[in-house]
Amino acid sequence: MGGMITDDIDAYMSRDWDAVRRWKDEYCAERIARLGPMEAFRMAEGLRQQALWINPSWPTPAERREDLAAHERLSEAFRRAAAATRR
């Protein structure tokens, strides 16, 4: 028993989400290529603002510490990789 609302939900759920993701990735890459690195910053800032609107307490102090630790681990991995390529 279909109806307008359930038909719309079915249509939405059956979208080709891989194609949507590819289109979005291509769109963002084109914007950054055309408008420069500051566009990437503007896009990221927009996402950050949206996250804060949804959850004003984000990120928590614990999440900030976890994020910093992850960046430190990545930085160290890059340093080790660079040192290994110089040998």
VENLINNOR-V545617 format. One record per residue. N is the residue number from 0. RES is the residue in three letters. PHI is phi as a letter, one per 30 degrees, with the letter a starting at -180 (* if undefined). PSI is psi in degrees with one decimal (none if undefined). OMEGA is omega in whole degrees, 0 to 359 (NA if undefined). Layout:
n->{N & N}
res->{RES & RES}
phi->{PHI & PHI}
psi->{PSI & PSI}
omega->{OMEGA & OMEGA}
//
This chain:
n->{0 & 1 & 2 & 3 & 4 & 5 & 6 & 7 & 8 & 9 & 10 & 11 & 12 & 13 & 14 & 15 & 16 & 17 & 18 & 19 & 20 & 21 & 22 & 23 & 24 & 25 & 26 & 27 & 28 & 29 & 30 & 31 & 32 & 33 & 34 & 35 & 36 & 37 & 38 & 39 & 40 & 41 & 42 & 43 & 44 & 45 & 46 & 47 & 48 & 49 & 50 & 51 & 52 & 53 & 54 & 55 & 56 & 57 & 58 & 59 & 60 & 61 & 62 & 63 & 64 & 65 & 66 & 67 & 68 & 69 & 70 & 71 & 72 & 73 & 74 & 75 & 76 & 77 & 78 & 79 & 80 & 81 & 82 & 83 & 84 & 85 & 86}
res->{MET & GLY & GLY & MET & ILE & THR & ASP & ASP & ILE & ASP & ALA & TYR & MET & SER & ARG & ASP & TRP & ASP & ALA & VAL & ARG & ARG & TRP & LYS & ASP & GLU & TYR & CYS & ALA & GLU & ARG & ILE & ALA & ARG & LEU & GLY & PRO & MET & GLU & ALA & PHE & ARG & MET & ALA & GLU & GLY & LEU & ARG & GLN & GLN & ALA & LEU & TRP & ILE & ASN & PRO & SER & TRP & PRO & THR & PRO & ALA & GLU & ARG & ARG & GLU & ASP & LEU & ALA & ALA & HIS & GLU & ARG & LEU & SER & GLU & ALA & PHE & ARG & ARG & ALA & ALA & ALA & ALA & THR & ARG & ARG}
phi->{* & c & a & e & d & d & d & d & d & d & d & d & d & c & d & d & d & d & d & d & d & d & d & d & d & d & d & d & d & d & d & d & d & d & c & j & d & d & d & d & d & d & d & d & d & d & d & d & d & d & d & d & d & d & b & e & d & d & d & d & e & d & d & d & d & d & d & d & d & d & d & d & d & d & d & d & d & d & d & d & d & d & d & d & d & d & d}
psi->{100.0 & 159.4 & 171.7 & -44.6 & -47.9 & -34.4 & -41.7 & -39.6 & -43.7 & -43.4 & -42.7 & -47.1 & -25.3 & 10.2 & 157.1 & 87.2 & -27.2 & -41.0 & -39.6 & -45.5 & -44.5 & -44.4 & -45.2 & -43.4 & -43.9 & -42.3 & -48.6 & -43.3 & -41.1 & -42.7 & -44.7 & -40.4 & -38.2 & -38.3 & -9.9 & 175.8 & -29.1 & -27.0 & -38.2 & -41.1 & -45.0 & -41.2 & -44.8 & -40.6 & -38.0 & -41.8 & -39.5 & -43.4 & -40.2 & -42.4 & -40.5 & -34.2 & -40.4 & -41.2 & 90.5 & -20.0 & 3.4 & 141.8 & 152.4 & 162.3 & -38.6 & -41.7 & -37.2 & -41.6 & -43.2 & -41.7 & -44.5 & -43.2 & -39.9 & -40.7 & -39.3 & -41.6 & -42.4 & -43.3 & -43.4 & -39.7 & -40.3 & -42.2 & -44.6 & -41.3 & -41.6 & -41.2 & -38.2 & -32.4 & -18.1 & -9.9 & none}
omega->{183 & 176 & 183 & 183 & 181 & 177 & 179 & 178 & 178 & 180 & 180 & 183 & 182 & 177 & 174 & 186 & 175 & 178 & 178 & 179 & 179 & 179 & 181 & 179 & 179 & 179 & 181 & 180 & 180 & 179 & 181 & 178 & 184 & 188 & 175 & 185 & 179 & 177 & 176 & 177 & 179 & 180 & 180 & 179 & 176 & 177 & 178 & 179 & 178 & 179 & 179 & 178 & 180 & 183 & 184 & 181 & 179 & 348 & 177 & 176 & 179 & 178 & 178 & 177 & 179 & 180 & 178 & 180 & 178 & 178 & 178 & 178 & 179 & 179 & 179 & 178 & 177 & 179 & 179 & 180 & 179 & 180 & 181 & 180 & 179 & 184 & NA}
//
